[in-house]
Amino acid sequence: GIVFNVAKATESHHAVPLYQLLNLILPVKYFIGGLTIEKTGNTSIAVEPGACYDSTATYPMQLDYIKPYTLSSYIDKTFDVYVIGNPETNPNLVTRIRPVAEGTTPELQVGEVYRKIGSFSFGADGNIDENTIKKEGN
């Protein structure tokens, strides 16, 4: 006779109280699945498909295809790489990637959210040093 707020149960014995379900998925909100950074040229990278939640662990974002990005050449400079999405106009999708100078965050349009997924550095030769590509977190 007690009614619970449940997660889409198809039969009464499948019902799970929503608070229990949310507690089970909480650790997943901090995990970055895929979204690895690959060097594709001397001054270009690509982010591989994957998924994560935004930096506030509120909105899920997914990238379904390889997303390339080309930069100018830099000498001894490190960049942080972010995935960006807009949960209102493109729910659950990564709409762009943005490398920005280490320690800064990307400029966002109204409604956009972001998540840092890794970093890389240019070496003294002005090319991306493949040995410096790092994935954030896991």
N, C-alpha and C positions, 0 to 999 in steps of 0.2 A: 503493500500500500504506500510505500515511500517513493517519491519521484526524485530522481537524480538528474542533474544536467550531465548527459552522457555523450560520448563520442559515437556518432552514427552507428548504433548497434542495429543489426538486422534482425536479431532475435533477442528476447529478454535475457537469456543466459550469456549473451555476448556483451552486455552492458558493462562499461567501466566508468566509474566516476571521473569526471573531467579533471579534477584536481590531481588524481593519480596519474592520468595520462600526461598531463603537463609536467609533472615531476619526473616522469620517465624520459621525456624528450628534452628536458632542460640541458643536459650535457651536450647534446647534438647541436645546440644553438651556437656553441663555441668552436665547433669542428669545421675545418675547411677541407672539403672533399674534392680532390682534383685541383683545378685552377692553378696548375703549375706554370712557371715561367720558363720559356725556352728561348735561347738565342737563335735567331733566324738569319742574321747577317751581322756585319760589323757594328751597325748602329740600330739594329731592329730586334724586336722581341715578339713573341706570340704567347698568349695565355691559352692554355689547353682547357677543354670543357670541364665543368665541375659545378659545385654548389656550395653555398655558405649562407649564414645570416649576416645582416648588416652589422655595423660596429656597435649598435645598441642591443643586439640579439633580439630584435623585434620583427624584422622583415626578411623572409627567405629570398635569396637571389640565385638564379641558375643561368649558366652559360652552356648552350647546346652545341656550339661550334667553335673552332679555333679563331681567336680574335687577334689580329696583328697590330703592331704599333711601331712606327719608325721615328727615331729621334735624330737630332743633329749630333755631330761628334763632340765629345767633351773630353777633357784631360783630368784624370784622377777625381771623378765626381761620382757620388752614389745617389741612386734613385730608389724611392719606395714605390711600389706598384699597388694601385687600388682598383677594385671593381666598383662600378657605380650603377645604380638602378633607380627607378622611380616607381614605388609601389602603387601610386595612384594611376599613372598612365600606362604602365607596363608591369602589372603585378607578377612577381616572382622571376623577373628577367634581369640579367646583367645587360645594360644597354650600351655601356662603354667601359674601356679601361683607361687608366691615366697614370703614367709614371710622373712623379713629382720629386723635387729635390728632397733629399733625406731630411726627416724631421718636420716636414710640412704636410698639410692635407690638401687634397684637390679642391679647386673651386667648383662649387655645385650650383646647378640650376634649382629653381624653386621646386620643392618636393622630392629632391634626390637624396638618396642615402648611399653610404659607402662602406667598404671594408678593405683594410690593408691585407694583401695576400702574400707579399714578399718584397724582395729588394734585389738590386744588382748594381755593379759599379763599372765605370769606364776605367781603363788602365792608362798608363803614361803614353801609349801609342794612339789614344783616341778611339779605341775600339772597346766594345763590351767584353769584359773578362768573364768568360763562362764559369770560371771557378768561384766567382763571387755571387752567383745566383743562389738566393736563399728563399725557402718557403716559410711563411709566417706560421707560428704555432706548431702544428703537428706535422 
